[in-house]
Amino acid sequence: MSHLNTAALKAAKLNHLKQLHAQLFQNSVYSDNYWVAQLINLCTRLHAPPTYVRRIFNSVDQPNVFVFTNILKFYSQLGAHTEVFYLFDKMQKYNVTPDAFVYPILIKAAGKCGVVFHAHCIKMGHDWDRFIRNAIMDMYGKFGPLEVARELFDEMNERAVADWNALISGYWNWGNEAEARSLFDLMPEKNVVTWTAMVTGYSNRKDMENARRYFDQMPERNVVSWNAMLSGYAQNGSLVEVIRMFDEMVSSGVRPDETTWVTIISSCSSLGDASLAEALVKMINEKGVHLNCFAKTALLDMYAKCGNLAMARKIFDELGTYKNLVTWNAMISAYARVGDLASARELFDKMPEKNVISWNSIIAGYAQNGQSKVAIDLFKDMIAKGVLPDEVTMVSVISACGHLGALEFGNWAVNFLEKHQIKLSISGYNALIFMYSKCGSRKDAKKVFQSMETRDVVSYNTLITGFAAYGNGIEAVDLLCKMKKENIEPDRITYIGVLTACSHGGLLEEGRSIFNSIKDPDSDHYACMVDLLGRNGKLDEAKCLIESMPTRPHAGVYGSLLHASRVHKRIDLGEFAAKKLFEIEPENSGNYVLLSNIYASARRWEDVDRVRGLMKIGGVMKTTGWSWIEHEGEMHKFIVGDRSHEQSTNIYRVLAETEKKIRLAGYMADKSCVLRDVEEEEMEEMVGTHSEKLAVAFALLVTEPCSVIRVVKNLRICRDCHTAIKIISKLEGREIIVRDNNRFHCFNKGRCSCKDYW
């Protein structure tokens, strides 16, 4: 049998293990307790698949204490604590008496419930064993009460270095730097674990200066010490320092282990540097490094963040039975990040089990890729399945509510937050400001902003952008001054928001002053300034500003001029702007529609047909206009002439009744919104069933009198609907808020907040 023992000692890879297993079969000792215990021990060291290990364990009829001890160690290393206790229960049923080596495993697996095993060890007389005693101290150090760990320590006649280390780690775990440092200084003898505990303690406190000081003073270092420093830098965002220190580690001759590779690969992943990732993979291949499933998952994530989804998926598929929750979540996030929602959803639906991160990944994927309704539906499904959301979930859902204009469900989500005491960080509060702003609830947005103890530039930008959408120019300018007083530096988004607010609010001189204060205005800032000049009828000045730009104007600049040309009926400048836009973004149907509107207003039907011909030649399809409205937690969507709604008959009845009322009040259909020369009666029918009118009619049908009506439209509201809704707001005594793709229109008592410029 000596050759079998030699083979066991030399086994360094999984195939070596399987070869040894085959030899045991040949020698008919495969079910012998000694060899089963040896095989399981090798499985633990070589990270064998759990299914394979379980087959080995099941091959013995009467496992002894050594077999049970080794299988418990295997599952403990995997973190499969449920399996550890199942096997311990089985051990008792087999009447196998646990020895002192079993209890440290059980205490570790039990976590804060380990106190039960402490009592059991006292009862069985095992509490004198130094390994058990150390495991108990470690348990109290992690989960408390820490005083019990200190009492055990003080009661010891002889203390091993491991006992000092357990207590030092306990003090660090509870944030007691002074006691940890005091014990460290008192220690008669220190080992590499002691020093590493100090490095880890300071790293966790984000004190990398002291962490590095202890690291540099270490008389000897091992791979764990280096890993502690690398992890510290990684957790504190010093990713460049991680890479630099890794080079230092390799140069000093220390061989990286699996933990090292996970840290380094994860850091490269966060940096998103494709060339660095490529160099790292080359080093791994050259060194013939065997990566475990955790390192491979980190590698998968790195490839995904560097844009190589094909390699990420290859690793995912190769992991086979080694896939864990982290692996599945990383791949789902990778697909969601690039907008491949079909692949992300396919994997999500196939997952054997899901956690909150799985749900967050798929919900965020849909929310960030313009499918807010699906994101909210998934959130409802998550709640129904009993999975408790966290802040990340709620930020995605609240943002989705903002995009949809779903204030009802947004308020429900806020109540859910409060009921389940989900605490929000700054990003959570920023999401709330965004939602209330996008849902037409300015007061609530402002209230959230004012309630925040600390604010960042995003907080200000979100509220400023909200004010801009409403045309509250003065409030936006005041916010700019306030953030400067709080020493928060405005960024390019801030200035875009404030300039847009000045434009929508008609604040020409304030806008000029702010524009001139920007050190290096970019094309977006110029676009805002052109819009501001255009609103005030200064179209020729706007054109001169465009011609003076230091960089080539983008579509937004010419788009602002085109919109102003439509409002002020400047066909010459409209044609100039449209020609530029057709060159920059020939696929954008909105530009063709705007030019057609300019021609239609002048009843130049031949030019309208010419523009339609250009669209046909270029294969440009007009974007379908749609409007939606929230009612009783559901979104109701309408397109022009839509008769698909279940209440369509009643909607059209209300629409006809409303049209009669507004005609008596002086309304006349604005047929310039129609892009072709058709009969007058047909023109009126086409504008009469626009999606926003259908949405308003539905609201009049199903909502309480005097309640606010909120409509969201994907395109700019047309002039005819704008005029009609102004009159409806007066006749019905309703505030009607329409959010189009440019701004909010708050209709009340026959007037609109945009002052008829949008």
Protein Blocks (a to p, Z undefined) as FASTA:
>chain_A
ZZmmmmmmmpmbfklmmmmmmmmmmnopmmgfklmmmmmmmmmmnopafklmmmmmmmpm
bdcfklmmmmmmmmmmnopaklmmmmmmmmmmnopacdfklmmmmmmmnmmmlmmmmmmm
mmnopmmpmklmmmmmmmmmmnopfklmmmmmmmpmbdcfklmmmmmmmmmmnopaklmm
mmmmmpmbdcfklmmmmmmmmmmnopaklmmmmmmmpmbdcfklmmmmmmmmmmnopaml
mmmmmmmmmmnopacdfklmmmmmmmmmmnopaklmmmmmmmmmmnopacdfklmmmmmm
mmmmnopaklmmmmmmmnmmmpcfklmmmmmmmmmmnopamlmmmmmmmpmbdcfklmmm
mmmmmmmnopamlmmmmmmmmmmnopacdfklmmmmmmmmmmnopaklmmmmmmmmmmno
pacdfklmmmmmmmmmmnopaklmmmmmmmpmbdcfklmmmmmmmmmmnopaklmmmmmm
mmmmnopacdfklmmmmmmmmmmnopaklmmmmmmmpmbacfklmmmmmmmmmmnopaml
mmmmmmmpmbdcdfklmmmmmmmmmmnopaklmmmmmmmmmmmmmmlmklmmmmmmmmmm
nopaklmmmmmmmmmmnopacddddddddeehiacdddehiakbfklmmmmmmmmmmmmm
mmmnopacdfklpcbdcdfklmmmmmmmgfklmmmmmmmmmmcehiacddddfbdcdfkl
mmmmmmmmmmnopacddddfkbccddeehiafklopZZ
